[in-house]
Amino acid sequence: MREFTYVITDREGIHARPAGLLVKEASKFSSTITLKKGDKSGDAKRIFAVMGLAAKKDEEIMVIAEGSDENEAVLAMETFLKANL
């Protein structure tokens, strides 16, 4: 299992466009990728789960990857978040 935390920098938080792109990026991996914010968590491969976190600017999320390609998944998700959110 690999994990990291990220603070949302996009002024609109996680909204529809980047959420869709995030799901597309997460779906490239066979590992289970989970996003957590506070007591909420959701599958990063499901748009409603990502949107359901309602992550706003300056809020911290945790990304957890578990599976055969978890190292690659964590690196890709971190790169994606820094570039888009």
C-alpha positions in Angstrom: 0.0 0.0 0.0 1.3 3.5 -0.9 -0.3 6.8 0.1 0.2 10.5 0.1 -1.7 13.6 1.0 -2.4 16.6 -1.2 -3.8 20.0 -0.5 -6.3 21.2 -3.2 -5.0 24.4 -4.8 -7.7 24.9 -7.5 -9.9 27.8 -6.4 -13.0 25.8 -7.4 -11.9 22.6 -5.6 -12.6 19.3 -7.3 -15.3 20.1 -9.8 -16.7 18.2 -12.8 -13.9 18.7 -15.4 -10.9 17.7 -13.3 -12.9 15.0 -11.5 -13.6 13.4 -14.9 -9.9 13.6 -15.8 -8.9 12.2 -12.5 -11.2 9.2 -12.9 -9.7 8.7 -16.4 -6.2 8.8 -15.0 -7.0 6.4 -12.1 -8.7 4.0 -14.5 -5.4 3.3 -16.2 -4.2 1.3 -13.2 -5.2 -2.1 -11.9 -4.6 -1.1 -8.3 -7.4 0.0 -6.1 -7.1 3.8 -5.7 -9.0 5.4 -2.9 -9.5 9.1 -2.1 -10.2 10.2 1.5 -11.2 13.6 2.9 -11.9 13.6 6.6 -14.3 10.8 7.3 -15.4 10.4 3.7 -13.7 8.1 1.2 -14.4 7.0 -2.4 -13.1 5.0 -5.3 -11.0 7.3 -7.5 -12.3 5.3 -10.6 -15.9 6.4 -10.0 -17.0 10.0 -10.8 -19.7 10.2 -8.2 -17.4 9.0 -5.5 -14.8 11.7 -6.4 -17.5 14.4 -6.7 -19.1 13.2 -3.4 -15.9 14.2 -1.5 -16.8 17.8 -2.2 -13.1 18.8 -1.7 -12.7 22.6 -1.7 -9.6 24.8 -2.1 -7.1 24.4 0.8 -8.6 21.1 1.9 -6.4 18.0 2.3 -7.2 14.7 0.6 -5.3 11.5 0.9 -4.7 9.2 -2.0 -4.2 5.5 -1.3 -3.2 2.9 -3.9 -3.1 -0.8 -3.3 -2.2 -3.4 -5.8 0.4 -4.7 -8.3 1.1 -1.3 -9.9 0.6 0.9 -6.7 3.9 2.6 -7.1 3.2 3.8 -10.6 -0.4 4.7 -9.6 0.7 6.9 -6.8 3.3 8.7 -8.9 0.8 9.3 -11.7 -1.9 10.5 -9.3 0.4 12.9 -7.6 1.6 14.3 -10.9 -2.0 14.7 -12.1 -3.1 16.4 -8.9 -0.2 18.9 -9.0 -0.9 19.7 -12.7 -4.7 20.0 -12.4 -5.9 20.6 -8.9 
